[in-house]
Amino acid sequence: MICTTGTERTFGDIMAGIEITYVLLGGLAIALLIAAVTDLKSRTIGNKLNAAIALGAPLWWWASGLTLWPGVAWQIGFAALVFAICTAIFALRQMGGGDVKLLTVLALWIPPLPFLKLIVIMAIVGGALTIVFGAAHILRRSKDRIAIPYGLAIAIAGLWVLGTEQLGQVPAVSGML
């Protein structure tokens, strides 16, 4: 048996927790794929999808052993900061509302440093998408405003972080900074 903070957990309990985290991360990955496809097709990311991702976050916190204080409080505060920054960018008409919501709900799942990695990858992928869609826009001699499916860049970056970071492996705040 492994003793942690006065409660005893068996190896089976720990393994069940690890399996749940993989299921939750798999669900998040599927949601990101759906966001990418819907944004690519219709330039929208549904509110129900973002709500489902947000509602999965408390299960993720529980399964990954995040403490209520300061862990969960820190993650919610970080998501509020992401929302404030993205809302300002939205007000400048440089980001869509679905993108704001998707980044905010991802901030409920992903700690700050891995989230910064997500932002950098998102910017690189978004730049490449802008070049590709801009070139197609010019070749078609379209007069309409160009619409970049930035949800695709967010989803690719999110999937990259999910695949390369040890999310949920380090309890509490120690893995957040």
C-alpha positions as CSV (number, residue, x, y, z in Angstrom):
1,M,0.0,0.0,0.0
2,I,1.0,3.6,-0.7
3,C,0.3,6.1,2.0
4,T,-0.5,9.7,0.9
5,T,-1.7,12.5,3.2
6,G,-3.2,10.2,5.8
7,T,-5.2,8.0,3.4
8,E,-4.2,4.7,2.1
9,R,-4.5,3.9,-1.5
10,T,-3.8,0.6,-3.1
11,F,-1.9,0.1,-6.3
12,G,-5.2,-0.8,-8.0
13,D,-6.7,2.6,-6.8
14,I,-3.8,4.4,-8.3
15,M,-4.0,2.4,-11.6
16,A,-7.8,3.1,-11.8
17,G,-7.0,6.8,-11.5
18,I,-4.5,6.6,-14.3
19,E,-7.0,4.8,-16.5
20,I,-9.6,7.5,-15.8
21,T,-7.1,10.3,-16.7
22,Y,-6.4,8.6,-20.1
23,V,-10.2,8.3,-20.8
24,L,-10.7,12.0,-20.0
25,L,-7.7,13.0,-22.1
26,G,-9.0,10.8,-24.9
27,G,-12.4,12.6,-24.6
28,L,-10.7,16.0,-24.8
29,A,-8.7,14.9,-27.8
30,I,-12.0,13.8,-29.6
31,A,-13.6,17.1,-28.7
32,L,-10.6,19.0,-30.2
33,L,-10.9,17.0,-33.4
34,I,-14.6,17.9,-33.5
35,A,-13.7,21.6,-33.0
36,A,-11.2,21.4,-35.8
37,V,-13.6,19.8,-38.2
38,T,-16.5,22.1,-37.5
39,D,-14.4,25.2,-37.6
40,L,-12.9,24.1,-40.9
41,K,-16.3,23.4,-42.4
42,S,-18.4,26.3,-41.0
43,R,-16.0,28.7,-39.2
44,T,-17.8,28.0,-35.9
45,I,-17.1,26.2,-32.7
46,G,-20.2,25.1,-31.0
47,N,-21.2,26.3,-27.5
48,K,-22.3,22.8,-26.5
49,L,-18.8,21.5,-27.4
50,N,-17.1,24.1,-25.3
51,A,-19.5,23.5,-22.5
52,A,-18.8,19.8,-22.6
53,I,-15.0,20.5,-22.4
54,A,-15.6,22.8,-19.5
55,L,-17.8,20.3,-17.7
56,G,-15.1,17.7,-18.1
57,A,-12.5,19.8,-16.3
58,P,-13.7,19.1,-12.7
59,L,-13.5,15.3,-13.5
60,W,-10.0,15.9,-14.8
61,W,-9.0,17.8,-11.7
62,W,-10.4,15.0,-9.5
63,A,-8.8,12.2,-11.5
64,S,-5.4,13.9,-11.7
65,G,-5.3,14.6,-8.0
66,L,-5.5,18.4,-8.2
67,T,-6.1,19.9,-4.8
68,L,-9.0,22.3,-4.3
69,W,-6.7,24.9,-2.8
70,P,-4.5,26.1,-4.3
71,G,-4.7,23.7,-7.4
72,V,-8.2,24.1,-8.6
73,A,-8.4,27.7,-7.6
74,W,-5.2,28.4,-9.5
75,Q,-6.5,26.6,-12.6
76,I,-9.8,28.6,-12.5
77,G,-7.9,31.9,-12.0
78,F,-5.6,31.0,-14.9
79,A,-8.7,30.3,-17.2
80,A,-10.2,33.7,-16.1
81,L,-7.0,35.4,-17.1
82,V,-7.0,33.6,-20.5
83,F,-10.6,34.6,-21.0
84,A,-9.8,38.3,-20.2
85,I,-6.9,38.4,-22.7
86,C,-8.8,36.6,-25.4
87,T,-11.9,38.8,-24.9
88,A,-9.7,41.9,-25.5
89,I,-8.4,40.3,-28.7
90,F,-12.0,39.5,-29.7
91,A,-13.0,43.1,-29.0
92,L,-10.2,44.1,-31.5
93,R,-11.9,41.7,-34.0
94,Q,-8.8,39.6,-34.2
95,M,-10.3,36.4,-32.8
96,G,-13.7,34.7,-33.0
97,G,-16.0,34.0,-30.0
98,G,-15.7,30.3,-30.4
99,D,-11.9,30.6,-30.4
100,V,-12.1,32.6,-27.1
101,K,-14.3,30.0,-25.5
102,L,-12.2,27.1,-26.7
103,L,-8.9,28.6,-25.4
104,T,-10.6,29.4,-22.1
105,V,-12.0,25.9,-21.5
106,L,-8.6,24.4,-22.5
107,A,-7.0,26.6,-19.8
108,L,-9.2,24.8,-17.3
109,W,-7.4,21.6,-18.3
110,I,-3.9,22.6,-19.1
111,P,-1.5,24.3,-16.6
112,P,0.2,27.6,-17.5
113,L,3.6,26.4,-18.8
114,P,2.1,23.7,-21.1
115,F,-0.5,26.2,-22.1
116,L,2.2,28.6,-23.1
117,K,3.5,25.8,-25.4
118,L,0.0,25.5,-26.8
119,I,-0.1,29.2,-27.6
120,V,3.3,29.1,-29.4
121,I,2.3,26.1,-31.4
122,M,-1.1,27.7,-32.1
123,A,0.6,30.8,-33.4
124,I,2.9,28.8,-35.7
125,V,0.1,26.7,-37.1
126,G,-2.2,29.7,-37.3
127,G,0.5,31.6,-39.3
128,A,0.8,28.7,-41.7
129,L,-3.0,28.5,-42.1
130,T,-3.1,32.2,-42.8
131,I,-0.5,31.8,-45.6
132,V,-2.4,28.9,-47.1
133,F,-5.9,30.4,-46.9
134,G,-4.5,33.8,-47.9
135,A,-2.9,32.3,-51.0
136,A,-6.1,30.5,-51.9
137,H,-8.1,33.7,-51.4
138,I,-5.8,35.6,-53.8
139,L,-5.9,32.8,-56.4
140,R,-9.7,32.8,-56.3
141,R,-9.6,36.6,-56.6
142,S,-12.1,36.7,-53.9
143,K,-13.3,40.1,-52.7
144,D,-14.8,38.8,-49.5
145,R,-13.1,39.1,-46.1
146,I,-10.8,36.2,-45.5
147,A,-11.8,33.8,-42.7
148,I,-9.1,31.7,-41.1
149,P,-10.4,28.6,-39.2
150,Y,-8.2,29.4,-36.2
151,G,-10.0,26.6,-34.2
152,L,-8.0,24.2,-36.4
153,A,-4.8,25.8,-35.1
154,I,-6.0,25.7,-31.5
155,A,-7.0,22.0,-31.9
156,I,-3.7,21.0,-33.5
157,A,-1.8,22.8,-30.7
158,G,-4.0,21.3,-28.0
159,L,-3.5,17.8,-29.4
160,W,0.2,18.4,-29.6
161,V,0.3,19.4,-25.9
162,L,-1.9,16.5,-24.9
163,G,0.5,14.1,-26.7
164,T,3.8,15.6,-25.5
165,E,3.1,16.8,-21.9
166,Q,2.8,14.8,-18.7
167,L,-0.6,16.4,-17.8
168,G,-2.1,15.1,-14.6
169,Q,1.1,13.3,-13.5
170,V,2.3,15.9,-11.0
171,P,-0.2,16.6,-8.2
172,A,-1.2,20.1,-7.0
173,V,0.5,23.3,-7.9
174,S,4.0,21.9,-8.3
175,G,3.5,21.1,-12.0
176,M,1.7,24.3,-12.7
177,L,4.5,26.8,-12.5
